[in-house]
């Protein structure tokens, strides 16, 4: 069994992932307003986070917050899928937090 995260650490991981996930932009998307009038090119969007449940089932999260029903183990598995590739975003953020704690004295309040 994987170690349980503190509520503060979990909340921080979720917040940081949400910030990164909302930084996607596609300049080729066409935006149309009321009556079909073209407003502008391009659109920002929330990149979906994929998490793996302990049973191996995958779930995509597209909202700005990750539901509490997602276990700590599944949250740690969170990644962005890019075709055949994936970016293990939650693992990366966790490593950055550990680095900041060790090297720069970051304290995450519980």
C-alpha positions as CSV (number, residue, x, y, z in Angstrom):
1,X,0.0,0.0,0.0
2,X,1.2,3.5,-0.8
3,X,1.7,6.1,1.9
4,X,-1.3,8.4,2.5
5,X,-0.7,12.1,1.6
6,X,-1.5,14.9,4.1
7,X,-4.5,16.9,3.1
8,X,-2.3,20.0,2.6
9,X,0.1,18.2,0.3
10,X,-2.7,16.7,-1.7
11,X,-4.5,20.0,-2.0
12,X,-1.2,21.7,-3.2
13,X,-0.6,19.0,-5.8
14,X,-4.1,19.4,-7.1
15,X,-3.8,23.2,-7.3
16,X,-0.5,23.1,-9.1
17,X,-1.7,20.5,-11.6
18,X,-4.8,22.7,-12.2
19,X,-2.6,25.7,-13.0
20,X,-0.5,23.7,-15.5
21,X,-3.5,21.9,-17.0
22,X,-5.2,25.3,-17.9
23,X,-2.1,26.5,-19.8
24,X,-2.9,24.7,-23.0
25,X,-3.7,26.6,-26.2
26,X,-4.6,25.7,-29.7
27,X,-4.3,28.4,-32.3
28,X,-6.2,26.4,-34.9
29,X,-9.5,26.3,-33.1
30,X,-12.1,28.6,-34.6
31,X,-14.3,30.5,-32.2
32,X,-17.8,31.4,-33.2
33,X,-20.2,33.6,-31.2
34,X,-24.0,34.1,-31.3
35,X,-25.5,33.9,-34.8
36,X,-22.4,32.1,-36.1
37,X,-20.2,35.2,-36.3
38,X,-16.5,34.4,-36.2
39,X,-14.9,36.0,-33.2
40,X,-11.3,35.0,-33.1
41,X,-8.8,32.2,-33.8
42,X,-7.4,30.0,-31.0
43,X,-8.7,28.9,-27.7
44,X,-7.2,28.0,-24.3
45,X,-8.5,24.8,-22.8
46,X,-8.0,22.5,-19.8
47,X,-5.8,19.5,-20.7
48,X,-7.3,16.3,-19.3
49,X,-5.5,14.5,-16.5
50,X,-5.6,10.7,-16.7
51,X,-5.4,8.8,-13.4
52,X,-5.1,5.0,-12.9
53,X,-7.2,3.4,-10.1
54,X,-5.6,0.6,-8.2
55,X,-7.6,-1.9,-10.3
56,X,-6.0,-0.5,-13.4
57,X,-9.0,1.4,-14.6
58,X,-8.3,4.8,-16.1
59,X,-10.3,7.9,-15.5
60,X,-9.9,11.3,-17.3
61,X,-10.4,14.4,-15.1
62,X,-11.3,17.6,-17.1
63,X,-12.4,19.8,-14.3
64,X,-10.2,22.3,-12.4
65,X,-10.4,20.2,-9.2
66,X,-9.8,16.5,-8.7
67,X,-12.6,14.8,-6.8
68,X,-11.9,13.5,-3.3
69,X,-13.1,10.1,-4.6
70,X,-9.8,9.8,-6.5
71,X,-7.5,7.9,-4.1
72,X,-4.0,9.2,-3.2
73,X,-2.5,6.3,-5.2
74,X,-4.5,7.1,-8.3
75,X,-3.7,10.8,-7.9
76,X,0.0,10.0,-7.8
77,X,-0.4,8.2,-11.1
78,X,-1.8,11.2,-12.9
79,X,-0.4,11.9,-16.3
80,X,-1.1,13.8,-19.5
81,X,-1.4,11.6,-22.6
82,X,0.2,12.9,-25.8
83,X,-0.6,10.2,-28.4
84,X,1.7,7.3,-27.6
85,X,3.6,9.4,-25.0
86,X,2.7,10.5,-21.6
87,X,4.0,13.2,-19.1
88,X,3.8,11.9,-15.5
89,X,2.7,15.3,-14.3
90,X,1.7,14.4,-10.7
91,X,5.0,12.6,-10.1
92,X,6.9,15.5,-11.6
93,X,5.1,18.1,-9.4
94,X,5.7,15.8,-6.3
95,X,9.4,15.7,-7.1
96,X,9.5,19.5,-7.5
97,X,7.9,19.9,-4.1
98,X,10.3,17.5,-2.5
99,X,13.2,19.4,-4.1
100,X,11.9,22.7,-2.8
101,X,11.5,21.3,0.7
102,X,15.0,19.9,0.7
103,X,16.9,22.5,-1.1
104,X,15.0,25.7,-0.3
105,X,13.2,25.0,3.1
106,X,9.7,24.9,1.7
107,X,7.3,23.9,4.5
108,X,3.9,22.6,3.6
109,X,1.6,23.2,6.5
110,X,-0.5,20.3,7.6
